[in-house]
């Protein structure tokens, strides 16, 4: 997977905002599932297994980064 360094600060800022909005850690998985289901619904057969795998990997990377940054490095306790 490519380097997300160029968007790092945006991801960190987004993570902090999500905590302030009341997003819980367990909601990240639900949102990921809904996102992928939405892509499948819109794209149909064009949403190939390889495409799904790539999106799953990207979402997992972003979500894990957001969780780590929001709840780890910034001392914000999960609700």
Steps between C-alpha positions, in 0.01 A plus 500: 500500500621849425627747753232709670756749632374783284157482665619403849407823680153502340442145624618593850277809507204296376562239770490761776179650361341155489565456873344839569195400294459195722617234254588179679779266397261217418316722251797507264438138396131566437578805287756302301245228428239755392750679280597179320136394464421840352780467246369155406146633465604791280766327292345156471723260304763772462570467872720197453648287778837666435344845527325402822825366642680825416227712663495274806875543539483877459210538741671275757816711477314829541270373776785345701702820462207712615433277800866493600542875461177599672513261789870434538727790426264770618399345830129505421326211672248299300139550608 
